[in-house]
Amino acid sequence: MWEFPEKIKELQKAKTDLQGKILPVESLLDKITGLENSINILNDEEGEILFEDFKKEIDNIKKDFENMEMLLLLSGEVDRNNAIVSIHPGAGGVESQDWAQMLMRIYLRWAETHGFKTGIVDLQPGEEAGIKGVTFTVEGPYAYGYLKGEAGVHRLVRISPFDANKRRHTSFSAVIVYPEIEDTVAIDIRDEDLRVDTFRASGAGGQHVNKVSSAVRIVHIPTNIIVSCQSERSQHKNRSLAMKILKSRLYDISIREREEKIETFAGDKKEISWGNQIRSYVLQPYRLVKDHRTNMEVGNVDSVLNGNLDVFIKAYLKMMASSRKV
């Protein structure tokens, strides 16, 4: 009897997921039919006058079709969920820390462009420049599905702005992506397995930050997973958010154990160094961004650094869909 409400929730979620894929198709068909009817009833003179309007409408239909195609590629069991993204610099001090901050900006810009809501959970600034690490959330339909392919080591080659001799440097940073897990998913976390510490939040925040130990660090002793949160003014809220992230990471582990795969949700956690990168961003001696898994290349580096990642995301999703068919 008690399982019945949960079963209703599952069916409602399945219904919502199906509607999310069916409704865009119906809307696209309606637009195509409407445009076709408009063209058929116009004479040549009217058609010439409205040519630019028709062209804009066709471009909009193409864009809708591309978005629909992307949604059809998102079929994983948690692809629809919000995403939790962590970025960690590799060895190299300020160079890698600056690159980690650049990557954070790329993903925040991408999320903003696509209407996703983001929130910084934990940010550790570098002493000189850049960041020592960051965790942020990306909220919206299919946020995890879109971003899961970004997990891995990212390599930057450029003339260092921190080198007085203007030498070329190579920097590495790792991106880890987890699905945010809903409260209805059962993950066993025992109180005795947790060590909870509080500390004063770093960075801007005024007198409250300086006087109150509102930030929370949780260590899951059996797995040695460490989660920190300092984004909220309330210690209770920081603890709640840290527990949500811990739950997502433990879920990730349980899924990988169940499916006996090294990388299922959080991506490849290899050493943050040469030879392990999934994508290279080269600013010198030439300008090119190349994804080493899909061989997708983009020459407009500035566009990518401003958050235009869709070409890489789509190429990865297509590659994964093709591999599942084989």
VOPAGU-2260 file (C-alpha; in pm, 1 decimal, decimal comma):
REM VOPAGU-2260
SITE   aa  ch    i         X         Y         Z
SITE  MET   A    0       0,0       0,0       0,0
SITE  TRP   A    1     280,7     238,4      92,9
SITE  GLU   A    2     450,1     180,8    -242,0
SITE  PHE   A    3     149,4     310,9    -436,1
SITE  PRO   A    4     227,1     686,3    -394,4
SITE  GLU   A    5     587,1     623,7    -499,4
SITE  LYS   A    6     466,3     435,5    -807,2
SITE  ILE   A    7     243,1     732,8    -896,6
SITE  LYS   A    8     544,1     964,9    -868,3
SITE  GLU   A    9     743,6     736,7   -1099,6
SITE  LEU   A   10     462,3     732,5   -1357,1
SITE  GLN   A   11     420,8    1110,5   -1336,0
SITE  LYS   A   12     794,3    1156,1   -1389,7
SITE  ALA   A   13     785,3     918,5   -1688,2
SITE  LYS   A   14     488,4    1111,3   -1828,2
SITE  THR   A   15     671,9    1442,7   -1786,9
SITE  ASP   A   16     981,1    1302,2   -1957,8
SITE  LEU   A   17     776,0    1177,5   -2254,3
SITE  GLN   A   18     588,7    1507,1   -2283,0
SITE  GLY   A   19     921,5    1688,8   -2278,6
SITE  LYS   A   20    1017,6    1502,2   -2595,4
SITE  ILE   A   21     679,1    1480,4   -2769,3
SITE  LEU   A   22     563,9    1841,3   -2725,6
SITE  PRO   A   23     868,6    1994,8   -2901,9
SITE  VAL   A   24     804,8    1763,4   -3199,6
SITE  GLU   A   25     438,5    1866,0   -3217,9
SITE  SER   A   26     531,5    2233,9   -3187,5
SITE  LEU   A   27     788,6    2200,2   -3465,4
SITE  LEU   A   28     538,4    2027,1   -3695,8
SITE  ASP   A   29     284,8    2304,0   -3630,7
SITE  LYS   A   30     541,8    2570,5   -3724,4
SITE  ILE   A   31     635,7    2388,0   -4045,3
SITE  THR   A   32     270,8    2343,7   -4143,1
SITE  GLY   A   33     192,9    2709,3   -4067,1
SITE  LEU   A   34     489,1    2831,1   -4272,5
SITE  GLU   A   35     396,7    2601,6   -4561,6
SITE  ASN   A   36      36,4    2725,7   -4562,5
SITE  SER   A   37     149,2    3090,2   -4554,0
SITE  ILE   A   38     379,2    3039,5   -4851,6
SITE  ASN   A   39     111,5    2858,3   -5053,9
SITE  ILE   A   40    -151,9    3134,1   -5024,6
SITE  LEU   A   41      81,7    3420,4   -5118,4
SITE  ASN   A   42     137,8    3547,7   -5470,6
SITE  ASP   A   43     485,4    3622,4   -5606,5
SITE  GLU   A   44     478,0    3992,0   -5512,5
SITE  GLU   A   45     372,0    3922,8   -5153,7
SITE  GLY   A   46     630,3    3646,6   -5132,2
SITE  GLU   A   47     909,6    3886,0   -5227,2
SITE  ILE   A   48     798,8    4135,6   -4962,9
SITE  LEU   A   49     786,8    3870,6   -4690,8
SITE  PHE   A   50    1099,6    3684,8   -4806,0
SITE  GLU   A   51    1316,3    3800,2   -4514,2
SITE  ASP   A   52    1042,4    3711,8   -4263,6
SITE  PHE   A   53    1016,3    3362,0   -4411,4
SITE  LYS   A   54    1392,2    3325,3   -4397,2
SITE  LYS   A   55    1397,4    3416,2   -4026,0
SITE  GLU   A   56    1117,9    3169,9   -3957,9
SITE  ILE   A   57    1306,4    2893,4   -4140,2
SITE  ASP   A   58    1617,7    2971,2   -3934,4
SITE  ASN   A   59    1408,9    2948,3   -3616,8
SITE  ILE   A   60    1268,9    2613,5   -3728,7
SITE  LYS   A   61    1621,3    2485,9   -3795,4
SITE  LYS   A   62    1725,6    2593,8   -3446,3
SITE  ASP   A   63    1420,7    2422,3   -3292,9
SITE  PHE   A   64    1502,8    2107,4   -3486,6
SITE  GLU   A   65    1861,8    2107,0   -3358,3
SITE  ASN   A   66    1739,4    2150,6   -3000,5
SITE  MET   A   67    1489,4    1867,9   -3046,8
SITE  GLU   A   68    1761,8    1645,5   -3189,4
SITE  MET   A   69    1973,5    1713,8   -2880,6
SITE  LEU   A   70    1687,9    1614,6   -2649,1
SITE  LEU   A   71    1637,7    1285,2   -2833,6
SITE  LEU   A   72    2002,5    1201,6   -2763,2
SITE  LEU   A   73    1948,0    1240,8   -2387,4
SITE  SER   A   74    1812,2     902,4   -2285,1
SITE  GLY   A   75    2011,8     821,5   -1970,8
SITE  GLU   A   76    1820,3     750,3   -1651,3
SITE  VAL   A   77    1941,2    1073,1   -1485,9
SITE  ASP   A   78    2004,6    1287,3   -1795,8
SITE  ARG   A   79    1707,2    1507,2   -1706,5
SITE  ASN   A   80    1848,9    1593,1   -1362,2
SITE  ASN   A   81    2028,6    1905,2   -1247,6
SITE  ALA   A   82    2408,1    1888,7   -1258,0
SITE  ILE   A   83    2678,3    1938,7    -996,5
SITE  VAL   A   84    3010,4    2047,5   -1148,2
SITE  SER   A   85    3350,6    2050,9    -976,9
SITE  ILE   A   86    3669,0    2192,6   -1131,0
SITE  HIS   A   87    4017,1    2123,2    -992,6
SITE  PRO   A   88    4347,7    2258,5   -1128,1
SITE  GLY   A   89    4635,3    2021,9   -1195,8
SITE  ALA   A   90    4998,5    2073,3   -1104,5
SITE  GLY   A   91    5147,1    2402,5   -1215,1
SITE  GLY   A   92    5045,2    2653,0    -951,3
SITE  VAL   A   93    4901,9    2980,9   -1069,9
SITE  GLU   A   94    4893,0    2871,5   -1437,6
SITE  SER   A   95    4657,6    2581,0   -1372,2
SITE  GLN   A   96    4458,8    2777,9   -1116,1
SITE  ASP   A   97    4397,4    3051,4   -1371,8
SITE  TRP   A   98    4291,8    2788,4   -1627,3
SITE  ALA   A   99    4049,2    2638,9   -1373,8
SITE  GLN   A  100    3890,4    2981,2   -1332,4
SITE  MET   A  101    3865,9    3019,8   -1711,0
SITE  LEU   A  102    3685,6    2684,1   -1732,2
SITE  MET   A  103    3446,3    2792,8   -1457,8
SITE  ARG   A  104    3365,4    3104,2   -1660,7
SITE  ILE   A  105    3310,9    2893,9   -1975,7
SITE  TYR   A  106    3051,8    2672,5   -1806,5
SITE  LEU   A  107    2877,1    2955,6   -1625,6
SITE  ARG   A  108    2848,1    3146,8   -1954,6
SITE  TRP   A  109    2719,2    2835,3   -2132,7
SITE  ALA   A  110    2457,8    2783,3   -1861,3
SITE  GLU   A  111    2350,3    3147,6   -1871,2
SITE  THR   A  112    2309,5    3136,4   -2249,7
SITE  HIS   A  113    2084,5    2829,7   -2222,9
SITE  GLY   A  114    1867,7    2966,6   -1943,2
SITE  PHE   A  115    2002,5    2741,2   -1667,9
SITE  LYS   A  116    2024,7    2865,6   -1310,6
SITE  THR   A  117    2367,4    2834,2   -1147,7
SITE  GLY   A  118    2487,1    2860,2    -790,3
SITE  ILE   A  119    2838,6    2853,4    -645,2
SITE  VAL   A  120    2852,8    2595,6    -365,5
SITE  ASP   A  121    3219,6    2616,0    -275,1
SITE  LEU   A  122    3494,8    2837,7    -415,9
SITE  GLN   A  123    3860,1    2832,5    -308,3
SITE  PRO   A  124    4044,4    3132,7    -457,5
SITE  GLY   A  125    4413,5    3111,6    -544,8
SITE  GLU   A  126    4665,6    3328,4    -362,4
SITE  GLU   A  127    4791,1    3509,0    -672,7
SITE  ALA   A  128    4523,1    3442,6    -934,4
SITE  GLY   A  129    4269,7    3183,5   -1041,6
SITE  ILE   A  130    4105,8    2926,2    -815,3
SITE  LYS   A  131    4219,1    2618,7    -623,1
SITE  GLY   A  132    3883,4    2458,2    -680,2
SITE  VAL   A  133    3513,7    2524,8    -728,4
SITE  THR   A  134    3185,7    2336,6    -705,3
SITE  PHE   A  135    2867,9    2480,9    -854,5
SITE  THR   A  136    2520,4    2363,6    -944,7
SITE  VAL   A  137    2348,2    2392,7   -1282,0
SITE  GLU   A  138    1970,3    2372,8   -1251,4
SITE  GLY   A  139    1729,6    2309,4   -1535,5
SITE  PRO   A  140    1587,4    2029,1   -1752,5
SITE  TYR   A  141    1860,2    1795,6   -1884,0
SITE  ALA   A  142    2144,5    1998,1   -1730,1
SITE  TYR   A  143    2330,5    1679,1   -1639,7
SITE  GLY   A  144    2260,5    1518,5   -1975,8
SITE  TYR   A  145    2416,3    1811,6   -2158,7
SITE  LEU   A  146    2718,2    1849,3   -1929,9
SITE  LYS   A  147    2809,8    1487,2   -1854,5
SITE  GLY   A  148    3039,2    1472,1   -2158,3
SITE  GLU   A  149    3245,8    1762,3   -2021,7
SITE  ALA   A  150    3384,8    1542,6   -1745,4
SITE  GLY   A  151    3757,1    1480,9   -1783,8
SITE  VAL   A  152    4091,5    1658,4   -1810,9
SITE  HIS   A  153    4104,3    1983,8   -2011,8
SITE  ARG   A  154    4438,3    2111,0   -2149,3
SITE  LEU   A  155    4531,2    2472,1   -2226,5
SITE  VAL   A  156    4833,3    2583,5   -2431,8
SITE  ARG   A  157    4912,3    2956,8   -2437,5
SITE  ILE   A  158    5170,5    3226,2   -2382,7
SITE  SER   A  159    5158,6    3266,5   -2007,2
SITE  PRO   A  160    5036,4    3604,8   -1877,5
SITE  PHE   A  161    5229,0    3524,3   -1556,8
SITE  ASP   A  162    5566,3    3461,7   -1727,3
SITE  ALA   A  163    5782,4    3772,7   -1767,6
SITE  ASN   A  164    5972,3    3595,5   -2049,2
SITE  LYS   A  165    5647,5    3529,9   -2241,2
SITE  ARG   A  166    5709,4    3157,3   -2274,8
SITE  ARG   A  167    5447,4    2906,3   -2383,4
SITE  HIS   A  168    5292,7    2704,3   -2099,8
SITE  THR   A  169    5065,3    2400,8   -2087,0
SITE  SER   A  170    4808,7    2382,5   -1807,2
SITE  PHE   A  171    4563,2    2113,8   -1701,4
SITE  SER   A  172    4239,8    2117,2   -1503,3
SITE  ALA   A  173    3989,3    1841,6   -1430,1
SITE  VAL   A  174    3614,3    1877,4   -1464,0
SITE  ILE   A  175    3389,5    1635,6   -1273,7
SITE  VAL   A  176    3014,3    1625,2   -1335,1
SITE  TYR   A  177    2757,5    1454,7   -1111,2
SITE  PRO   A  178    2378,6    1428,8   -1145,8
SITE  GLU   A  179    2186,0    1590,8    -863,1
SITE  ILE   A  180    1989,5    1311,0    -699,9
SITE  GLU   A  181    1629,0    1361,3    -593,6
SITE  ASP   A  182    1524,6    1311,0    -232,2
SITE  THR   A  183    1310,8    1011,6    -333,2
SITE  VAL   A  184    1624,9     814,0    -421,7
SITE  ALA   A  185    1736,2     607,2    -121,5
SITE  ILE   A  186    2106,0     641,8     -37,4
SITE  ASP   A  187    2215,8     500,2     298,6
SITE  ILE   A  188    2427,8     758,2     482,2
SITE  ARG   A  189    2487,6     675,0     849,1
SITE  ASP   A  190    2560,4     953,7    1095,9
SITE  GLU   A  191    2852,5     757,7    1242,0
SITE  ASP   A  192    3016,5     755,0     896,6
SITE  LEU   A  193    3029,0    1135,4     883,0
SITE  ARG   A  194    3272,7    1388,4    1025,2
SITE  VAL   A  195    3128,7    1739,5    1011,1
SITE  ASP   A  196    3344,3    2049,3    1058,2
SITE  THR   A  197    3242,7    2414,3    1049,5
SITE  PHE   A  198    3462,4    2707,9     953,0
SITE  ARG   A  199    3441,4    3068,6     847,3
SITE  ALA   A  200    3355,1    3122,2     483,3
SITE  SER   A  201    3626,4    3276,6     267,1
SITE  GLY   A  202    3589,2    3561,5      19,9
SITE  ALA   A  203    3336,0    3843,2      10,7
SITE  GLY   A  204    3046,8    3847,5     249,2
SITE  GLY   A  205    3086,2    4129,2     496,9
SITE  GLN   A  206    3071,9    4106,5     874,5
SITE  HIS   A  207    2867,4    3787,0     877,5
SITE  VAL   A  208    3141,7    3595,8     695,8
SITE  ASN   A  209    3409,6    3734,3     925,3
SITE  LYS   A  210    3234,5    3653,1    1253,5
SITE  VAL   A  211    3025,0    3338,2    1200,7
SITE  SER   A  212    3145,6    2986,0    1121,1
SITE  SER   A  213    2868,0    2917,4     872,0
SITE  ALA   A  214    3065,7    2711,3     617,3
SITE  VAL   A  215    3043,1    2332,8     644,9
SITE  ARG   A  216    3283,8    2054,6     550,5
SITE  ILE   A  217    3158,6    1694,7     555,4
SITE  VAL   A  218    3390,1    1394,2     533,2
SITE  HIS   A  219    3234,4    1058,1     446,3
SITE  ILE   A  220    3477,1     832,5     632,3
SITE  PRO   A  221    3421,2     500,5     444,6
SITE  THR   A  222    3490,1     657,6     101,9
SITE  ASN   A  223    3700,8     959,0     214,0
SITE  ILE   A  224    3476,6    1184,9       4,8
SITE  ILE   A  225    3505,4    1546,3     120,8
SITE  VAL   A  226    3233,0    1798,7      44,1
SITE  SER   A  227    3243,8    2166,7     140,3
SITE  CYS   A  228    2974,4    2432,3     113,7
SITE  GLN   A  229    3001,4    2799,9     204,4
SITE  SER   A  230    2754,4    2964,0     -32,6
SITE  GLU   A  231    2474,8    3021,0     220,2
SITE  ARG   A  232    2465,7    3248,6     523,9
SITE  SER   A  233    2304,5    2974,1     731,0
SITE  GLN   A  234    2512,9    2683,2     859,3
SITE  HIS   A  235    2199,6    2466,7     840,2
SITE  LYS   A  236    2150,0    2547,5     469,7
SITE  ASN   A  237    2518,3    2484,8     393,3
SITE  ARG   A  238    2499,8    2146,8     565,3
SITE  SER   A  239    2182,8    2056,2     374,5
SITE  LEU   A  240    2342,0    2146,3      40,4
SITE  ALA   A  241    2665,2    1963,5     127,2
SITE  MET   A  242    2462,6    1651,5     213,2
SITE  LYS   A  243    2282,9    1674,7    -121,6
SITE  ILE   A  244    2616,9    1681,4    -304,6
SITE  LEU   A  245    2749,7    1393,6     -92,3
SITE  LYS   A  246    2439,1    1194,3    -176,8
SITE  SER   A  247    2495,3    1255,8    -548,6
SITE  ARG   A  248    2857,4    1142,1    -526,0
SITE  LEU   A  249    2764,5     826,3    -334,4
SITE  TYR   A  250    2495,3     756,8    -591,6
SITE  ASP   A  251    2759,6     789,1    -860,4
SITE  ILE   A  252    2974,4     530,0    -683,9
SITE  SER   A  253    2682,1     289,4    -642,1
SITE  ILE   A  254    2594,2     314,1   -1010,8
SITE  ARG   A  255    2952,9     252,7   -1120,9
SITE  GLU   A  256    2976,7     -47,0    -891,1
SITE  ARG   A  257    2645,6    -182,0   -1017,7
SITE  GLU   A  258    2740,9    -149,5   -1380,6
SITE  GLU   A  259    3105,9    -244,6   -1321,2
SITE  LYS   A  260    3235,0      53,2   -1511,7
SITE  ILE   A  261    3514,5     291,4   -1417,9
SITE  GLU   A  262    3334,3     592,9   -1558,9
SITE  THR   A  263    2960,0     610,5   -1589,1
SITE  PHE   A  264    2841,9     942,8   -1454,7
SITE  ALA   A  265    3130,1    1150,7   -1322,6
SITE  GLY   A  266    3358,7    1086,5   -1617,4
SITE  ASP   A  267    3717,0     969,9   -1633,1
SITE  LYS   A  268    3901,7    1065,4   -1313,0
SITE  LYS   A  269    4251,8    1010,6   -1451,8
SITE  GLU   A  270    4558,8    1199,1   -1340,7
SITE  ILE   A  271    4534,0    1568,1   -1430,5
SITE  SER   A  272    4830,6    1565,4   -1667,0
SITE  TRP   A  273    4959,7    1518,8   -2022,8
SITE  GLY   A  274    4809,2    1235,2   -2223,8
SITE  ASN   A  275    4486,7    1215,1   -2024,2
SITE  GLN   A  276    4307,0    1519,1   -2167,3
SITE  ILE   A  277    3969,6    1490,4   -2336,4
SITE  ARG   A  278    4000,9    1831,7   -2500,0
SITE  SER   A  279    4282,1    2073,0   -2586,9
SITE  TYR   A  280    4247,5    2451,4   -2610,2
SITE  VAL   A  281    4547,4    2581,4   -2805,7
SITE  LEU   A  282    4606,9    2957,4   -2820,3
SITE  GLN   A  283    4973,9    2936,8   -2930,1
SITE  PRO   A  284    5143,2    2869,6   -3172,5
SITE  TYR   A  285    4807,5    2832,4   -3355,2
SITE  ARG   A  286    4447,4    2871,1   -3240,7
SITE  LEU   A  287    4231,5    2560,6   -3219,6
SITE  VAL   A  288    4006,5    2373,8   -2976,4
SITE  LYS   A  289    4000,0    1998,1   -3036,5
SITE  ASP   A  290    3802,6    1725,8   -2860,3
SITE  HIS   A  291    4017,5    1413,5   -2864,7
SITE  ARG   A  292    3723,9    1172,7   -2824,9
SITE  THR   A  293    3511,7    1293,7   -3115,3
SITE  ASN   A  294    3784,0    1471,2   -3319,6
SITE  MET   A  295    3557,5    1776,0   -3331,8
SITE  GLU   A  296    3762,8    2091,2   -3398,4
SITE  VAL   A  297    3674,4    2460,6   -3369,4
SITE  GLY   A  298    3904,3    2737,0   -3490,9
SITE  ASN   A  299    3713,8    3018,9   -3321,5
SITE  VAL   A  300    3879,2    2977,8   -2981,4
SITE  ASP   A  301    3735,2    3300,0   -2840,7
SITE  SER   A  302    3382,9    3175,4   -2906,6
SITE  VAL   A  303    3451,1    2855,2   -2712,0
SITE  LEU   A  304    3612,1    3046,7   -2424,2
SITE  ASN   A  305    3291,9    3254,9   -2412,1
SITE  GLY   A  306    3085,8    2943,9   -2347,3
SITE  ASN   A  307    2987,4    2823,0   -2695,6
SITE  LEU   A  308    3021,0    2449,9   -2627,2
SITE  ASP   A  309    2717,7    2311,3   -2810,3
SITE  VAL   A  310    2915,3    2172,0   -3103,3
SITE  PHE   A  311    3127,6    1962,7   -2864,2
SITE  ILE   A  312    2831,1    1858,5   -2650,0
SITE  LYS   A  313    2631,3    1746,8   -2953,0
SITE  ALA   A  314    2925,7    1559,1   -3105,0
SITE  TYR   A  315    2979,7    1369,9   -2779,0
SITE  LEU   A  316    2611,8    1278,4   -2742,4
SITE  LYS   A  317    2600,8    1155,1   -3103,0
SITE  MET   A  318    2913,5     948,5   -3048,2
SITE  MET   A  319    2766,7     786,9   -2735,7
SITE  ALA   A  320    2434,5     719,6   -2912,4
SITE  SER   A  321    2620,3     551,7   -3200,7
SITE  SER   A  322    2824,6     335,9   -2963,4
SITE  ARG   A  323    2505,6     213,3   -2793,5
SITE  LYS   A  324    2366,4      99,1   -3130,9
SITE  VAL   A  325    2671,9    -111,7   -3209,5
